[in-house]
């Protein structure tokens, strides 16, 4: 996204939803085009994305020669503080036909919060037993905020259910997989979530 330090009053802007309606595509498509630099946008001090109307109009005008088609969505997985799991997922998707997600890795929960603030992944995979971090409190903070949105949160941990309960328990919307993780089970869960998201998008368009 382009950074604009001063927005002239005479330049009209649109919300992401209004731009999507004008272009007759999904909100996610507009977000991807902004990230790719195909649409010019900026963010308000409150963090709301505003898209220049002239940029949207230019794309609409181009539809006369080339039909506007939605970009192929990029599926993003964010793995926190587990290099072996990150490597296992990389190997799985590299050798399996079908889904090809972008898998990101961060070392700490702080880095994960920064990443989520920049662009929420489709799936967040983390543990609760991390150095200097109350993982359960962190997950409760995420669950109580608007950062989760459509993101699926999966905990992979060696802690027992009793140990998790002693820490306060996980929020109900968070899925838990015991370690050592069965990669096929984890991928099945991820795929089911993404398929549900696709069905939701289709319903919203109908």
KOLDREN-556982 format. One record per atom (N, C-alpha, C): residue in three letters; atom name; y, x, z. Coordinates in Angstrom, 1 decimal. Layout:
# residues N
- resn;name;py;px;pz
- ALA;CA;Y;X;Z;
...
//
This chain:
# residues 206
- resn;name;py;px;pz
- UNK;N;-1.2;0.8;0.0;
- UNK;CA;0.0;0.0;0.0;
- UNK;C;1.2;0.9;0.0;
- UNK;N;2.3;0.5;-0.8;
- UNK;CA;3.5;1.3;-0.8;
- UNK;C;4.3;1.1;0.4;
- UNK;N;4.9;2.1;0.9;
- UNK;CA;5.8;2.1;2.0;
- UNK;C;7.2;1.9;1.6;
- UNK;N;7.9;0.8;2.0;
- UNK;CA;9.3;0.6;1.6;
- UNK;C;10.1;0.5;2.9;
- UNK;N;11.1;1.4;3.0;
- UNK;CA;11.9;1.5;4.2;
- UNK;C;13.0;0.5;4.2;
- UNK;N;13.5;0.0;3.1;
- UNK;CA;14.5;-1.1;3.1;
- UNK;C;14.2;-2.1;2.0;
- UNK;N;14.2;-3.3;2.3;
- UNK;CA;13.9;-4.4;1.4;
- UNK;C;15.1;-5.1;1.0;
- UNK;N;15.6;-5.0;-0.2;
- UNK;CA;16.8;-5.7;-0.6;
- UNK;C;16.6;-7.2;-0.4;
- UNK;N;17.7;-7.9;0.0;
- UNK;CA;17.6;-9.3;0.3;
- UNK;C;17.2;-10.1;-1.0;
- UNK;N;17.7;-9.6;-2.2;
- UNK;CA;17.5;-10.3;-3.4;
- UNK;C;16.1;-10.3;-3.9;
- UNK;N;15.2;-9.4;-3.4;
- UNK;CA;13.8;-9.4;-3.8;
- UNK;C;13.0;-10.4;-3.1;
- UNK;N;12.4;-11.3;-3.8;
- UNK;CA;11.6;-12.3;-3.2;
- UNK;C;10.2;-11.8;-2.9;
- UNK;N;9.6;-12.3;-1.8;
- UNK;CA;8.3;-11.9;-1.4;
- UNK;C;7.4;-13.1;-1.1;
- UNK;N;6.1;-12.9;-1.2;
- UNK;CA;5.2;-14.0;-0.9;
- UNK;C;4.2;-13.6;0.2;
- UNK;N;3.7;-14.5;0.9;
- UNK;CA;2.6;-14.2;1.8;
- UNK;C;1.3;-13.9;1.0;
- UNK;N;0.3;-13.3;1.6;
- UNK;CA;-0.9;-13.0;0.9;
- UNK;C;-1.6;-14.3;0.4;
- UNK;N;-1.5;-15.3;1.2;
- UNK;CA;-2.1;-16.6;0.8;
- UNK;C;-1.4;-17.2;-0.4;
- UNK;N;0.0;-17.2;-0.3;
- UNK;CA;0.7;-17.7;-1.4;
- UNK;C;0.5;-16.9;-2.7;
- UNK;N;0.4;-15.6;-2.6;
- UNK;CA;0.1;-14.8;-3.8;
- UNK;C;-1.3;-15.1;-4.4;
- UNK;N;-2.2;-15.4;-3.5;
- UNK;CA;-3.6;-15.7;-3.9;
- UNK;C;-3.6;-17.0;-4.7;
- UNK;N;-2.8;-18.0;-4.1;
- UNK;CA;-2.7;-19.3;-4.8;
- UNK;C;-2.1;-19.2;-6.2;
- UNK;N;-1.0;-18.4;-6.2;
- UNK;CA;-0.3;-18.2;-7.5;
- UNK;C;-1.2;-17.6;-8.6;
- UNK;N;-2.1;-16.6;-8.1;
- UNK;CA;-2.9;-15.9;-9.0;
- UNK;C;-4.3;-16.6;-9.2;
- UNK;N;-4.5;-17.6;-8.4;
- UNK;CA;-5.8;-18.4;-8.5;
- UNK;C;-7.0;-17.5;-8.2;
- UNK;N;-6.9;-16.7;-7.1;
- UNK;CA;-8.0;-15.8;-6.7;
- UNK;C;-8.0;-16.0;-5.1;
- UNK;N;-9.0;-15.3;-4.6;
- UNK;CA;-9.2;-15.3;-3.1;
- UNK;C;-8.1;-14.4;-2.4;
- UNK;N;-7.9;-14.7;-1.1;
- UNK;CA;-7.0;-13.9;-0.3;
- UNK;C;-7.6;-12.5;-0.3;
- UNK;N;-8.9;-12.3;-0.2;
- UNK;CA;-9.5;-11.0;-0.1;
- UNK;C;-9.2;-10.2;-1.4;
- UNK;N;-9.2;-10.9;-2.6;
- UNK;CA;-8.9;-10.2;-3.8;
- UNK;C;-7.5;-9.6;-3.8;
- UNK;N;-6.5;-10.4;-3.3;
- UNK;CA;-5.2;-9.9;-3.2;
- UNK;C;-5.1;-8.7;-2.3;
- UNK;N;-5.8;-8.8;-1.1;
- UNK;CA;-5.8;-7.7;-0.2;
- UNK;C;-6.3;-6.4;-0.8;
- UNK;N;-7.4;-6.5;-1.6;
- UNK;CA;-7.9;-5.4;-2.3;
- UNK;C;-7.0;-4.8;-3.4;
- UNK;N;-6.3;-5.7;-4.1;
- UNK;CA;-5.3;-5.3;-5.1;
- UNK;C;-4.1;-4.6;-4.5;
- UNK;N;-3.7;-5.0;-3.3;
- UNK;CA;-2.7;-4.3;-2.6;
- UNK;C;-3.1;-2.9;-2.2;
- UNK;N;-4.3;-2.8;-1.6;
- UNK;CA;-4.9;-1.6;-1.2;
- UNK;C;-5.0;-0.6;-2.4;
- UNK;N;-5.3;-1.1;-3.6;
- UNK;CA;-5.5;-0.3;-4.8;
- UNK;C;-4.2;0.0;-5.5;
- UNK;N;-3.1;-0.6;-5.0;
- UNK;CA;-1.8;-0.3;-5.6;
- UNK;C;-1.5;-1.2;-6.8;
- UNK;N;-2.3;-2.2;-7.1;
- UNK;CA;-2.1;-3.0;-8.3;
- UNK;C;-1.0;-4.1;-8.0;
- UNK;N;-0.8;-4.4;-6.7;
- UNK;CA;0.3;-5.3;-6.3;
- UNK;C;1.2;-4.5;-5.3;
- UNK;N;2.5;-4.7;-5.4;
- UNK;CA;3.4;-4.0;-4.6;
- UNK;C;3.7;-4.9;-3.3;
- UNK;N;3.6;-4.2;-2.2;
- UNK;CA;3.7;-5.0;-0.9;
- UNK;C;4.3;-4.1;0.2;
- UNK;N;4.7;-4.8;1.3;
- UNK;CA;5.1;-4.1;2.4;
- UNK;C;4.7;-4.9;3.7;
- UNK;N;4.9;-4.3;4.8;
- UNK;CA;4.6;-5.0;6.1;
- UNK;C;5.8;-5.2;6.9;
- UNK;N;5.9;-6.4;7.5;
- UNK;CA;7.0;-6.7;8.4;
- UNK;C;6.8;-5.9;9.7;
- UNK;N;7.8;-5.8;10.6;
- UNK;CA;7.6;-5.1;11.9;
- UNK;C;6.5;-5.8;12.7;
- UNK;N;6.3;-7.1;12.4;
- UNK;CA;5.2;-7.8;13.1;
- UNK;C;3.8;-7.6;12.5;
- UNK;N;3.8;-6.8;11.5;
- UNK;CA;2.5;-6.5;10.9;
- UNK;C;2.0;-7.4;9.8;
- UNK;N;2.9;-8.4;9.4;
- UNK;CA;2.5;-9.3;8.3;
- UNK;C;2.7;-8.7;6.9;
- UNK;N;1.7;-8.8;6.1;
- UNK;CA;1.8;-8.3;4.7;
- UNK;C;2.7;-9.3;3.9;
- UNK;N;3.7;-8.7;3.2;
- UNK;CA;4.5;-9.5;2.2;
- UNK;C;4.4;-8.8;0.9;
- UNK;N;4.2;-9.6;-0.2;
- UNK;CA;3.9;-9.1;-1.5;
- UNK;C;5.1;-9.5;-2.4;
- UNK;N;5.6;-8.5;-3.1;
- UNK;CA;6.7;-8.8;-4.0;
- UNK;C;6.4;-9.8;-5.1;
- UNK;N;7.2;-10.8;-5.2;
- UNK;CA;6.9;-11.9;-6.2;
- UNK;C;6.9;-11.4;-7.6;
- UNK;N;7.8;-10.4;-7.9;
- UNK;CA;7.9;-9.8;-9.2;
- UNK;C;6.5;-9.2;-9.6;
- UNK;N;5.9;-8.5;-8.6;
- UNK;CA;4.6;-7.9;-8.9;
- UNK;C;3.5;-8.9;-9.2;
- UNK;N;3.6;-10.0;-8.4;
- UNK;CA;2.6;-11.1;-8.7;
- UNK;C;2.9;-11.8;-10.0;
- UNK;N;4.2;-12.0;-10.4;
- UNK;CA;4.5;-12.6;-11.7;
- UNK;C;4.1;-11.7;-12.8;
- UNK;N;4.2;-10.4;-12.6;
- UNK;CA;3.8;-9.5;-13.7;
- UNK;C;2.3;-9.5;-13.9;
- UNK;N;1.5;-9.7;-12.8;
- UNK;CA;0.1;-9.8;-13.0;
- UNK;C;-0.3;-11.1;-13.7;
- UNK;N;0.5;-12.2;-13.3;
- UNK;CA;0.2;-13.5;-13.9;
- UNK;C;0.5;-13.4;-15.4;
- UNK;N;1.6;-12.7;-15.8;
- UNK;CA;2.0;-12.6;-17.2;
- UNK;C;0.9;-11.9;-18.0;
- UNK;N;0.2;-10.9;-17.3;
- UNK;CA;-0.8;-10.1;-18.0;
- UNK;C;-2.0;-11.0;-18.3;
- UNK;N;-2.1;-12.1;-17.6;
- UNK;CA;-3.3;-12.9;-17.8;
- UNK;C;-3.4;-13.5;-19.2;
- UNK;N;-2.2;-13.6;-19.9;
- UNK;CA;-2.2;-14.1;-21.3;
- UNK;C;-3.1;-13.2;-22.2;
- UNK;N;-3.1;-11.9;-21.9;
- UNK;CA;-3.8;-11.0;-22.8;
- UNK;C;-5.2;-10.6;-22.2;
- UNK;N;-5.3;-10.5;-20.8;
- UNK;CA;-6.5;-10.2;-20.2;
- UNK;C;-6.7;-11.1;-19.0;
- UNK;N;-7.8;-11.8;-18.9;
- UNK;CA;-8.0;-12.7;-17.8;
- UNK;C;-8.1;-12.0;-16.5;
- UNK;N;-7.4;-12.6;-15.5;
- UNK;CA;-7.5;-12.0;-14.2;
- UNK;C;-8.8;-12.3;-13.6;
- UNK;N;-9.5;-11.3;-13.2;
- UNK;CA;-10.8;-11.4;-12.5;
- UNK;C;-10.8;-10.7;-11.2;
- UNK;N;-11.5;-11.3;-10.3;
- UNK;CA;-11.5;-10.8;-8.9;
- UNK;C;-12.2;-9.4;-8.9;
- UNK;N;-11.7;-8.5;-8.1;
- UNK;CA;-12.4;-7.2;-8.0;
- UNK;C;-13.8;-7.4;-7.3;
- UNK;N;-14.7;-6.5;-7.6;
- UNK;CA;-16.0;-6.5;-6.9;
- UNK;C;-15.7;-6.1;-5.4;
- UNK;N;-16.0;-7.0;-4.5;
- UNK;CA;-15.7;-6.7;-3.1;
- UNK;C;-16.4;-5.4;-2.6;
- UNK;N;-15.6;-4.6;-1.8;
- UNK;CA;-16.2;-3.4;-1.2;
- UNK;C;-16.7;-3.8;0.2;
- UNK;N;-17.9;-3.7;0.5;
- UNK;CA;-18.5;-4.0;1.8;
- UNK;C;-18.3;-2.8;2.7;
- UNK;N;-17.7;-2.9;3.8;
- UNK;CA;-17.5;-1.7;4.7;
- UNK;C;-18.2;-1.9;6.0;
- UNK;N;-19.0;-0.8;6.4;
- UNK;CA;-19.6;-0.7;7.7;
- UNK;C;-18.9;0.4;8.4;
- UNK;N;-18.6;0.1;9.7;
- UNK;CA;-18.0;1.2;10.6;
- UNK;C;-19.0;1.5;11.7;
- UNK;N;-19.4;2.7;11.7;
- UNK;CA;-20.4;3.2;12.8;
- UNK;C;-19.6;4.1;13.8;
- UNK;N;-19.8;3.7;15.0;
- UNK;CA;-19.0;4.5;16.1;
- UNK;C;-20.0;5.4;16.9;
- UNK;N;-19.6;6.7;16.9;
- UNK;CA;-20.2;7.6;17.9;
- UNK;C;-21.8;7.7;17.8;
- UNK;N;-22.3;7.6;16.6;
- UNK;CA;-23.8;7.7;16.5;
- UNK;C;-24.1;8.3;15.1;
- UNK;N;-24.1;9.6;15.0;
- UNK;CA;-24.2;10.3;13.7;
- UNK;C;-25.6;10.1;13.1;
- UNK;N;-26.7;10.0;14.0;
- UNK;CA;-28.0;9.8;13.4;
- UNK;C;-28.2;8.4;12.8;
- UNK;N;-27.6;7.4;13.4;
- UNK;CA;-27.6;6.1;12.8;
- UNK;C;-26.8;6.0;11.5;
- UNK;N;-25.7;6.7;11.5;
- UNK;CA;-24.9;6.8;10.3;
- UNK;C;-25.7;7.4;9.2;
- UNK;N;-26.4;8.5;9.5;
- UNK;CA;-27.2;9.2;8.5;
- UNK;C;-28.3;8.3;8.0;
- UNK;N;-28.9;7.6;8.9;
- UNK;CA;-30.1;6.7;8.6;
- UNK;C;-29.6;5.6;7.6;
- UNK;N;-28.5;5.0;7.9;
- UNK;CA;-27.9;3.9;7.1;
- UNK;C;-27.6;4.5;5.7;
- UNK;N;-27.0;5.7;5.7;
- UNK;CA;-26.6;6.3;4.4;
- UNK;C;-27.9;6.5;3.5;
- UNK;N;-29.0;7.0;4.2;
- UNK;CA;-30.2;7.3;3.4;
- UNK;C;-30.8;6.0;2.9;
- UNK;N;-30.8;4.9;3.8;
- UNK;CA;-31.4;3.6;3.4;
- UNK;C;-30.7;3.1;2.2;
- UNK;N;-29.4;3.0;2.2;
- UNK;CA;-28.7;2.3;1.1;
- UNK;C;-28.6;3.2;-0.1;
- UNK;N;-28.8;4.5;0.0;
- UNK;CA;-28.8;5.4;-1.1;
- UNK;C;-30.1;5.3;-1.9;
- UNK;N;-31.2;4.9;-1.2;
- UNK;CA;-32.5;4.8;-1.8;
- UNK;C;-33.0;3.4;-2.0;
- UNK;N;-32.2;2.4;-1.8;
- UNK;CA;-32.6;1.0;-1.9;
- UNK;C;-31.7;0.3;-2.9;
- UNK;N;-32.3;-0.5;-3.8;
- UNK;CA;-31.6;-1.2;-4.8;
- UNK;C;-30.8;-2.3;-4.1;
- UNK;N;-29.7;-2.7;-4.7;
- UNK;CA;-28.9;-3.8;-4.2;
- UNK;C;-27.6;-3.4;-3.6;
- UNK;N;-27.4;-3.9;-2.3;
- UNK;CA;-26.2;-3.6;-1.6;
- UNK;C;-25.8;-2.2;-1.5;
- UNK;N;-24.5;-1.8;-1.8;
- UNK;CA;-24.0;-0.5;-1.7;
- UNK;C;-22.8;-0.5;-0.9;
- UNK;N;-22.9;-0.6;0.4;
- UNK;CA;-21.7;-0.6;1.2;
- UNK;C;-21.0;0.7;1.3;
- UNK;N;-19.7;0.7;1.7;
- UNK;CA;-19.0;1.9;2.1;
- UNK;C;-19.2;2.1;3.6;
- UNK;N;-19.8;3.2;4.0;
- UNK;CA;-20.2;3.4;5.4;
- UNK;C;-19.2;4.5;6.0;
- UNK;N;-18.5;4.1;7.0;
- UNK;CA;-17.5;5.0;7.6;
- UNK;C;-18.0;5.3;9.0;
- UNK;N;-17.6;6.5;9.4;
- UNK;CA;-18.1;7.0;10.8;
- UNK;C;-16.9;7.5;11.5;
- UNK;N;-16.8;7.1;12.8;
- UNK;CA;-15.8;7.7;13.7;
- UNK;C;-16.4;8.2;15.0;
- UNK;N;-15.8;9.1;15.6;
- UNK;CA;-16.4;9.8;16.8;
- UNK;C;-16.2;9.0;18.1;
- UNK;N;-15.1;8.2;18.2;
- UNK;CA;-14.8;7.6;19.4;
- UNK;C;-14.4;6.1;19.3;
- UNK;N;-14.4;5.4;20.4;
- UNK;CA;-13.9;4.0;20.4;
- UNK;C;-12.4;3.9;20.1;
- UNK;N;-11.7;5.0;20.5;
- UNK;CA;-10.2;5.0;20.2;
- UNK;C;-10.0;5.0;18.7;
- UNK;N;-10.8;5.9;18.0;
- UNK;CA;-10.7;6.0;16.5;
- UNK;C;-11.1;4.7;15.9;
- UNK;N;-12.1;4.0;16.5;
- UNK;CA;-12.6;2.7;15.9;
- UNK;C;-11.5;1.7;16.0;
- UNK;N;-10.7;1.6;17.1;
- UNK;CA;-9.6;0.7;17.2;
- UNK;C;-8.5;0.9;16.2;
- UNK;N;-8.3;2.2;16.0;
- UNK;CA;-7.2;2.6;14.9;
- UNK;C;-7.7;2.1;13.6;
- UNK;N;-9.0;2.4;13.2;
- UNK;CA;-9.5;1.9;12.0;
- UNK;C;-9.5;0.4;11.8;
- UNK;N;-9.9;-0.3;12.8;
- UNK;CA;-9.9;-1.7;12.8;
- UNK;C;-8.5;-2.3;12.6;
- UNK;N;-7.5;-1.6;13.3;
- UNK;CA;-6.1;-2.0;13.1;
- UNK;C;-5.6;-1.9;11.7;
- UNK;N;-6.1;-0.8;11.0;
- UNK;CA;-5.7;-0.6;9.7;
- UNK;C;-6.3;-1.5;8.7;
- UNK;N;-7.6;-1.7;8.8;
- UNK;CA;-8.4;-2.6;7.9;
- UNK;C;-9.7;-2.9;8.6;
- UNK;N;-9.9;-4.1;9.0;
- UNK;CA;-11.1;-4.5;9.7;
- UNK;C;-12.4;-4.3;8.8;
- UNK;N;-13.4;-3.7;9.2;
- UNK;CA;-14.6;-3.6;8.5;
- UNK;C;-15.3;-4.9;8.4;
- UNK;N;-16.3;-5.0;7.5;
- UNK;CA;-17.1;-6.3;7.5;
- UNK;C;-18.1;-6.2;8.7;
- UNK;N;-18.6;-5.0;9.1;
- UNK;CA;-19.5;-4.9;10.2;
- UNK;C;-19.1;-3.7;11.0;
- UNK;N;-19.0;-3.9;12.3;
- UNK;CA;-18.8;-2.8;13.3;
- UNK;C;-20.1;-2.6;14.1;
- UNK;N;-20.6;-1.3;14.1;
- UNK;CA;-21.8;-1.0;14.8;
- UNK;C;-21.5;0.1;15.8;
- UNK;N;-21.7;-0.2;17.1;
- UNK;CA;-21.3;0.6;18.2;
- UNK;C;-22.3;0.6;19.3;
- UNK;N;-22.1;1.5;20.3;
- UNK;CA;-22.9;1.4;21.5;
- UNK;C;-21.9;1.0;22.7;
- UNK;N;-22.5;0.8;23.8;
- UNK;CA;-21.6;0.5;25.0;
- UNK;C;-21.6;1.7;26.0;
- UNK;N;-22.5;2.6;25.8;
- UNK;CA;-22.7;3.7;26.7;
- UNK;C;-22.1;5.0;26.1;
- UNK;N;-20.7;5.1;26.2;
- UNK;CA;-20.0;6.2;25.6;
- UNK;C;-19.2;7.0;26.7;
- UNK;N;-19.0;8.3;26.5;
- UNK;CA;-18.3;9.0;27.5;
- UNK;C;-16.8;8.5;27.7;
- UNK;N;-16.5;8.4;29.0;
- UNK;CA;-15.1;8.0;29.4;
- UNK;C;-14.6;6.7;28.9;
- UNK;N;-15.6;5.8;28.5;
- UNK;CA;-15.2;4.5;27.9;
- UNK;C;-16.1;3.4;28.5;
- UNK;N;-15.5;2.3;29.0;
- UNK;CA;-16.2;1.2;29.4;
- UNK;C;-16.5;0.3;28.2;
- UNK;N;-17.7;0.6;27.5;
- UNK;CA;-18.0;-0.1;26.3;
- UNK;C;-18.0;-1.6;26.3;
- UNK;N;-18.5;-2.2;27.4;
- UNK;CA;-18.5;-3.6;27.6;
- UNK;C;-17.0;-4.2;27.6;
- UNK;N;-16.2;-3.5;28.4;
- UNK;CA;-14.8;-3.9;28.5;
- UNK;C;-14.1;-3.8;27.1;
- UNK;N;-14.4;-2.8;26.4;
- UNK;CA;-13.9;-2.6;25.0;
- UNK;C;-14.3;-3.7;24.1;
- UNK;N;-15.6;-4.1;24.2;
- UNK;CA;-16.1;-5.2;23.3;
- UNK;C;-15.4;-6.5;23.7;
- UNK;N;-15.3;-6.7;25.0;
- UNK;CA;-14.6;-8.0;25.5;
- UNK;C;-13.2;-8.0;25.0;
- UNK;N;-12.5;-6.9;25.0;
- UNK;CA;-11.1;-6.8;24.5;
- UNK;C;-11.1;-7.2;23.1;
- UNK;N;-12.0;-6.6;22.3;
- UNK;CA;-12.1;-7.0;20.8;
- UNK;C;-12.4;-8.5;20.6;
- UNK;N;-13.3;-9.0;21.4;
- UNK;CA;-13.8;-10.4;21.2;
- UNK;C;-12.6;-11.3;21.6;
- UNK;N;-11.8;-10.9;22.5;
- UNK;CA;-10.7;-11.8;22.9;
- UNK;C;-9.4;-11.7;22.1;
- UNK;N;-9.5;-10.7;21.1;
- UNK;CA;-8.3;-10.5;20.3;
- UNK;C;-8.5;-11.2;18.9;
- UNK;N;-7.5;-11.1;18.1;
- UNK;CA;-7.6;-11.6;16.7;
- UNK;C;-8.1;-10.5;15.8;
- UNK;N;-8.5;-9.3;16.3;
- UNK;CA;-8.9;-8.2;15.4;
- UNK;C;-10.3;-8.5;14.8;
- UNK;N;-11.2;-9.2;15.5;
- UNK;CA;-12.5;-9.4;15.0;
- UNK;C;-12.5;-10.2;13.7;
- UNK;N;-11.9;-11.4;13.7;
- UNK;CA;-11.8;-12.2;12.5;
- UNK;C;-13.2;-12.5;12.0;
- UNK;N;-13.4;-12.1;10.7;
- UNK;CA;-14.7;-12.3;10.0;
- UNK;C;-15.6;-11.1;10.3;
- UNK;N;-15.2;-10.1;11.1;
- UNK;CA;-16.0;-9.0;11.3;
- UNK;C;-17.2;-9.3;12.2;
- UNK;N;-18.4;-8.8;11.8;
- UNK;CA;-19.6;-8.9;12.7;
- UNK;C;-19.7;-7.6;13.5;
- UNK;N;-19.9;-7.8;14.8;
- UNK;CA;-20.1;-6.7;15.8;
- UNK;C;-21.5;-6.6;16.2;
- UNK;N;-22.1;-5.4;16.0;
- UNK;CA;-23.5;-5.2;16.4;
- UNK;C;-23.5;-4.0;17.4;
- UNK;N;-24.2;-4.2;18.5;
- UNK;CA;-24.3;-3.2;19.5;
- UNK;C;-25.8;-2.6;19.4;
- UNK;N;-25.9;-1.3;19.3;
- UNK;CA;-27.2;-0.6;19.3;
- UNK;C;-27.2;0.3;20.5;
- UNK;N;-28.1;0.0;21.4;
- UNK;CA;-28.0;0.6;22.7;
- UNK;C;-29.4;0.8;23.3;
- UNK;N;-29.5;1.9;24.1;
- UNK;CA;-30.8;2.1;24.9;
- UNK;C;-30.8;1.4;26.2;
- UNK;N;-29.7;0.8;26.6;
- UNK;CA;-29.6;0.1;27.9;
- UNK;C;-30.5;-1.2;27.8;
- UNK;N;-31.1;-1.5;28.9;
- UNK;CA;-31.9;-2.8;29.0;
- UNK;C;-30.9;-3.9;29.2;
- UNK;N;-31.5;-5.2;29.0;
- UNK;CA;-30.7;-6.3;29.2;
- UNK;C;-30.1;-6.4;30.6;
- UNK;N;-31.0;-6.0;31.6;
- UNK;CA;-30.6;-6.0;33.0;
- UNK;C;-29.4;-5.0;33.2;
- UNK;N;-29.4;-3.9;32.6;
- UNK;CA;-28.3;-2.9;32.7;
- UNK;C;-27.1;-3.4;32.1;
- UNK;N;-27.2;-4.1;30.9;
- UNK;CA;-26.0;-4.7;30.3;
- UNK;C;-25.4;-5.8;31.2;
- UNK;N;-26.3;-6.6;31.7;
- UNK;CA;-25.8;-7.7;32.6;
- UNK;C;-25.1;-7.1;33.8;
- UNK;N;-25.6;-6.0;34.3;
- UNK;CA;-24.9;-5.3;35.5;
- UNK;C;-23.5;-4.8;35.1;
- UNK;N;-23.3;-4.5;33.9;
- UNK;CA;-22.0;-4.1;33.4;
- UNK;C;-21.1;-5.2;33.1;
- UNK;N;-21.6;-6.5;33.2;
- UNK;CA;-20.8;-7.6;32.9;
- UNK;C;-21.3;-8.4;31.7;
- UNK;N;-22.3;-7.9;31.0;
- UNK;CA;-22.8;-8.6;29.8;
- UNK;C;-21.9;-8.5;28.6;
- UNK;N;-22.6;-8.7;27.4;
- UNK;CA;-21.9;-8.7;26.2;
- UNK;C;-21.3;-10.1;25.8;
- UNK;N;-20.2;-10.1;25.1;
- UNK;CA;-19.7;-11.4;24.7;
- UNK;C;-20.7;-12.1;23.8;
- UNK;N;-20.8;-13.4;23.8;
- UNK;CA;-21.9;-14.2;23.1;
- UNK;C;-22.0;-14.0;21.6;
- UNK;N;-20.8;-13.7;21.0;
- UNK;CA;-20.9;-13.5;19.5;
- UNK;C;-21.3;-12.1;19.0;
- UNK;N;-21.6;-11.2;20.0;
- UNK;CA;-22.0;-9.9;19.7;
- UNK;C;-23.5;-9.7;19.7;
- UNK;N;-24.1;-9.2;18.6;
- UNK;CA;-25.5;-9.0;18.5;
- UNK;C;-25.9;-7.7;19.0;
- UNK;N;-27.1;-7.6;19.6;
- UNK;CA;-27.6;-6.4;20.3;
- UNK;C;-28.9;-6.0;19.7;
- UNK;N;-29.1;-4.7;19.3;
- UNK;CA;-30.3;-4.1;18.9;
- UNK;C;-30.7;-3.0;19.8;
- UNK;N;-31.9;-2.9;20.3;
- UNK;CA;-32.4;-1.8;21.1;
- UNK;C;-32.6;-0.5;20.3;
- UNK;N;-32.3;0.6;21.0;
- UNK;CA;-32.6;1.9;20.4;
- UNK;C;-34.0;2.3;20.9;
- UNK;N;-34.8;3.0;20.1;
- UNK;CA;-34.4;3.4;18.7;
- UNK;C;-34.3;2.3;17.8;
- UNK;N;-33.3;2.3;16.9;
- UNK;CA;-33.0;1.1;16.0;
- UNK;C;-34.0;1.1;14.9;
- UNK;N;-34.5;-0.1;14.6;
- UNK;CA;-35.4;-0.4;13.4;
- UNK;C;-34.4;-0.7;12.3;
- UNK;N;-34.2;0.3;11.4;
- UNK;CA;-33.2;0.1;10.3;
- UNK;C;-33.4;-1.1;9.5;
- UNK;N;-34.7;-1.5;9.2;
- UNK;CA;-34.9;-2.7;8.4;
- UNK;C;-34.4;-3.9;9.1;
- UNK;N;-34.6;-4.0;10.4;
- UNK;CA;-34.1;-5.1;11.2;
- UNK;C;-32.5;-5.2;11.1;
- UNK;N;-31.9;-4.0;11.3;
- UNK;CA;-30.4;-3.9;11.3;
- UNK;C;-29.9;-4.3;9.9;
- UNK;N;-30.5;-3.8;8.9;
- UNK;CA;-30.0;-4.2;7.5;
- UNK;C;-30.2;-5.7;7.2;
- UNK;N;-31.3;-6.2;7.7;
- UNK;CA;-31.6;-7.7;7.5;
- UNK;C;-30.4;-8.5;8.2;
- UNK;N;-30.0;-8.1;9.3;
- UNK;CA;-29.0;-8.7;10.1;
- UNK;C;-27.6;-8.6;9.3;
- UNK;N;-27.3;-7.4;8.8;
- UNK;CA;-26.1;-7.2;8.1;
- UNK;C;-26.1;-8.0;6.8;
- UNK;N;-27.2;-8.0;6.1;
- UNK;CA;-27.3;-8.8;4.8;
- UNK;C;-27.1;-10.3;5.1;
- UNK;N;-27.7;-10.8;6.1;
- UNK;CA;-27.6;-12.2;6.5;
- UNK;C;-26.1;-12.6;6.8;
- UNK;N;-25.4;-11.7;7.5;
- UNK;CA;-24.0;-11.9;7.7;
- UNK;C;-23.2;-12.0;6.5;
- UNK;N;-23.4;-11.0;5.6;
- UNK;CA;-22.7;-10.9;4.3;
- UNK;C;-22.9;-12.1;3.4;
- UNK;N;-24.2;-12.6;3.4;
- UNK;CA;-24.5;-13.8;2.6;
- UNK;C;-23.8;-15.0;3.2;
- UNK;N;-23.8;-15.1;4.5;
- UNK;CA;-23.0;-16.2;5.1;
- UNK;C;-21.6;-16.2;4.8;
- UNK;N;-21.0;-15.0;4.7;
- UNK;CA;-19.6;-14.8;4.3;
- UNK;C;-19.4;-15.3;2.9;
- UNK;N;-20.3;-14.9;2.0;
- UNK;CA;-20.2;-15.3;0.6;
- UNK;C;-20.3;-16.9;0.5;
- UNK;N;-21.2;-17.5;1.2;
- UNK;CA;-21.3;-18.9;1.2;
- UNK;C;-20.0;-19.6;1.7;
- UNK;N;-19.4;-19.0;2.7;
- UNK;CA;-18.1;-19.6;3.3;
- UNK;C;-17.0;-19.5;2.2;
- UNK;N;-17.0;-18.4;1.5;
- UNK;CA;-16.0;-18.2;0.5;
- UNK;C;-16.2;-19.2;-0.7;
- UNK;N;-17.4;-19.4;-1.1;
- UNK;CA;-17.7;-20.4;-2.1;
- UNK;C;-17.3;-21.8;-1.7;
- UNK;N;-17.6;-22.1;-0.4;
- UNK;CA;-17.2;-23.5;0.1;
- UNK;C;-15.7;-23.6;0.1;
- UNK;N;-15.0;-22.6;0.5;
- UNK;CA;-13.5;-22.7;0.6;
- UNK;C;-12.9;-22.8;-0.8;
- UNK;N;-13.6;-22.4;-1.8;
- UNK;CA;-13.0;-22.6;-3.2;
- UNK;C;-13.4;-23.9;-3.8;
- UNK;N;-14.4;-24.6;-3.3;
- UNK;CA;-14.9;-25.8;-3.9;
- UNK;C;-14.0;-27.0;-3.5;
//
